[in-house]
Amino acid sequence: MLTVHATGDLVLETTDSRELLSAAGPTLSAADVVIGQLEVPHTTATVQMSADVPAIPGPPEALDGVIDAGFDVLTLAGNHAFDFGGEGIADTRRHCASRGIATTGAGANLEEAWQPAVVERNGRRLAVLSVNCVGPRESRAGSEKPGCAYVDVVTHYEPRGANPGGPPRVFTFADPRGRDEFAARVAAAATDADVIVALHKGLVHQPVDIGDYEYEIARAAIDAGAIAVIAHHAHIMKGIEVYRNRPIFHGLGNFATVTRALGGAADDTPERRAWARERVRVFGFTPDPATPDYPFHPDSRNTAIAAIAIDDDAVSAHLIPCRIDQHSRPVPLARTDGGEAVGAYIQSITRDAGLDTGFRWRGDELHITIAKETT
C-alpha cells in the first residue's frame, strides 16, 4: 500500500516557515508521500514578467521548513509560475532539488514543464502531473519559452433574457486539442505508475461554484488513468466528487499561506491596491485586519489534508480536517476539538455544489465513500 497526503496552496513570504508548518508537520509526515502546491516562485529575481497582479517572491530559505514538514513533491503550474520569468522558475526548481524535493508543472520549456515528478515508495511508483488551467497566457510554456504546463480554457458569455449588460450565463470548456494532449500525457504516465494529477483551477474565493471546464478536465484525467485529482488556486475549499470510483478534490484551498501581496496597503503597488478594492466589490469580503499576512476569505480558514491510499487497483480517500489559526498556521483537528465543524463545512459546500458524495467519520478522519472496483 502507498499512502499520500496532499495539501492546498503554500504561499511562504517568510524566511523561516518552520513555525508556520510546525503543527501540521507530524500529521503530514505520517504518509509515504506528501504533495503540496507551491504558489509563488522562490527566487531572488526581481524583474516582474506578469501583467496580472504579481506575487511577491518567496525566499529560497523558506523551503527549509517545507522539507522539514515532510513534503516530497511540489507542484508548480499556476498563474504565478512565470511572475519572475524563466529565472524565477529555474531558481525555484533548483532550490527545491537541492533540498531533495521533486517538482513538476513548470520548466525551461513545455516538454520540461510536462515532465511528471516520480517517486518510488513501498514497491510502487507514483507520478504527479501539475497543470495550469487558469492563465494568464504569459505563464504558459512553449517549445523554447519557460513557463508551465497548461490546458487552454474557453469562456463563453450568453446574455440572459431582455437584459443587455446584465449578469450573463457563463459557459466554460477546454480547448479540445489541449484536453486531448493533456489526456495523452496522463495516459503515458499511467503505463508504469500510479498517477495523481494536480490542477490549478476554479473561481477564487467562491466555495460552491465549480465550472463546467473543471469537471471536464478532472474527469478527463480519470478517464486517462489517473487514480486521483487534486486542485488548488481558489484559496478556499471546493466540493469533493467521486468519479468512476476515483476521488476528485475540486479545491483543497489554502494550507500555509502568508503574503502581503493582496492586502492593498497604502505603500503597495497600484495594481495590488486596485485588486484589493475589486475584491470587496466582486467577492464581498474584507480580510481580517488583525491578520494582515492572511488576506483571504474568512471561510478559507476551513481546510484539510487530502489522504489517498493506493492498494493494488483499489483507491480509498479521506480528509484530515484542519483550521488555519490566527497565526496563519494550518492545525489538524480532532473531531471533538473543531474537526466536526470543518467536516460539516466541507460536506455542506460539496452538497451545495450539486455533488452527492458520501462521507462518514472514522475517528478523527472524514472518509469519502468510494465503491469497490468491479470486474
Helices and strands as residue ranges (DSSP letters): E 2-12, H 18-21, H 25-28, E 33-38, G 60-62, H 63-68, E 73-75, H 85-98, E 102-104, E 106-107, H 110-114, E 117-121, E 124-132, G 137-139, E 147-148, E 153-158, E 169-174, H 176-190, E 194-201, H 212-223, E 228-233, E 240-243, E 246-249, E 254-258, H 270-283, G 298-301, E 302-311, E 314-324, E 330-332, G 335-337, H 339-352, E 359-362, E 365-368
